[in-house]
């Protein structure tokens, strides 16, 4: 896979042996024009391999993904191409300690990446897995690799955040002396209370 990806997409970090099926059409007066016109679809299945420059194992320990190597047991994905942009939404990578999914796009003509890989370790947080999305974006020659910690919090601690929000709302209701209707936010309830107080004060002027 590495020589194929190096020659077709300029990606030299990926190593492994696999099968690929691609159907595409492109036209143009130059290589750049052809790459920007590509359309079609395909699929890839890879056995054991590795990716240089990113260490997803280290990510689970200290949120550091720069450098190192990720070794995987298998990888499978399908993709579509339209006007030189390859789109994939179903990447599945099996690793020794966790699985990883991926979604995003590759600009074949523009030579850019905007792809998010989400490794998920099993049985980390009690009986619940831990998922940390990693965004890979920028030019092929020097892409940036950054864990999306906000997305990780949203994905892994949604229940805890909702409980904390409910407790905060209850405290605000108690402190501010407001009561909410079904589906009403604390902000809206407070606004309603202020409007009611102003309305009552205005009516008193005409008593």
N, C-alpha and C positions, 0 to 999 in steps of 0.2 A: 504493500500500500504506500510506503514512503516514497519510492521513486514516482509512482503514479500521481500522488498528491503534490509532490514537488514540481513536476512538470506541468500539471494542469491547473493547480491552484496556488503554487508558490508556498505550500505548507510543508515544512521539513521536520516538524516535531513529532509526527505520528509514525509509529513503527508497528507493523503487524502483518500477518498473512490472512487474506480473506477473499471473499467473492463479491463482485460488484456487477450490477445490472443497470445500464444507463441508456436512455433513449433521448436524443436531443437534436435540435436544429439551430443552426446559426448562419448568418450571412453578413457580408460587409467587405469593404475595400481594404481593411487592415485587420491585424490581429486584435487590436483594441476594439474595433467596431464589431468584430465577430463575437468577442467575449461579452460585450455589452448587449448583444442581441440574443444570447442563448435562451432557449426555452426547451422544456422537456421534463422528464422525471427519472427517478432511479431508486435503487436500494443498495445497501451494503451490509455485509455480515462478516465480522472479523473475529478470529479466535484470540488466543492470548497475545498481548502486545503491550506497548508502553508509550507514554506521551512525555516528551522532554519539556522541561521548563515550568512544570506545574506539579505540585505534590498535594493531592487531595487528602492523603493520609495525615499530613502535617496540619491541614486545615482544621481537622476535627480536634487537634490538640491545642493549637495556639493561634488559629486564624491566619497563619502565614502560608500563602500558596506560591510565592515566588521561588523559582529555582527548584531543583530536585526533579524527581521522576514519578509519574503515576503508572503503576503496573495494573493492568486489567486482565480479567479472564475471558471476557467476550464483549462484543459491541455490535449493536444492530440499529439501523436507522433507514428510513425512507425519506425522499426529498422531492421537491418540485422546483423547477427553474422557470423564471419569467423575466424577460428583458435583462438578462445577465445577473439576476439576483436569485441565489439558491436559498430556499426556505425549508427548514426541518423542524418538526414539532414532536417527534416521537423517539428521539435517541434514548436507548437503554444500554447502560454499561454495567456489567457485573464485575465487582472487585472483590478481593479476598475478605475485606471487613465490612463492605457496604455496597449498596447499589447507587447508581447515578442516572438521572434523566437529563435531557437537554432539549432546548428549544431556541430558535433564533434564525439569523440569516447571514449569508456570506455574499458579499458583492464580488462576483467573479470579474466584472469589468473594472469596477472601481478599486478592487483589491483591498476590501475592508471587511471587518468582522464585527458582528454584534450578536453575541451568543451567550446564553446563560446555562451553565451546568449546575445541577443541584444534587450533590451527593447526600445520601441519607444513611446514617449509621443506625443499626438496629440495636434495640435494648440498651440505649444509653441513658435516657431520662426515665428511670424506672422501667416500666414496660412499654414506653413510648420512644420511638426513634427520634433522632436529631437530624434535621435537614438544614444545610447552609448553602444558599445559592451563591454561585461564583460567576460574575460577569466578565466575559472576555471581549474586549472591544478595541477598535482602532485599526490602523493599517496592518496588513499582513507582516510587514517587515519588523514592526515593533508594537505588538498589541499590548494593551494594559490588562492586567489580571487582578481583579479586586473582589473580595467577598462582600456580598450585600447584607450587612449585619442588620439593617432595619427590616429587610424582607425575612431574614432568619428569625427575628423576634416575632414578627407577625405570623409566621408559619408555625413556630414551635410553641408559642406562649399565648395563642389567641384566647384560650379559656381563662388564663390568669389575667390577661388584659381586660377582658370583659367583666370579671369579678371585681377587679380594682376600679373599673369605671363605674360599676354599679354602687360600690361602697362610697366612692367620691360623690356621686350624685345624691345618695342618701344623706351624706354629711352636709352637702350644700343646701339641700332642701331643709334640713333641720336648722342650720345656722341662719339661713336667709328667710325662713318662715314661708316657704312657697310649697305648693303641692302641685304635682303634675297630673295631667290627664293622660289617658292611654296613648302611647306613641309620642308624647310630647317630651322635648328635651328640657333640661334644667334651664338652659338659656332662654328658650321660648316661654317657659313658665314664669321666669323672673321678669321677662319683658311684659308678659300679660299682667303681672302683679303691678308693675309700675304704671302701665296704661290704666288699669282699674283705679289706682290711687289718684292719678291725675284727673280721671273722669269724675270721681267722687268730689275732688276738690273744686273742679270747675262747676259742678252742679250746685255746690254750696254757695257760690257767688250769686246765684239767682234765687236762693231761698228767701 
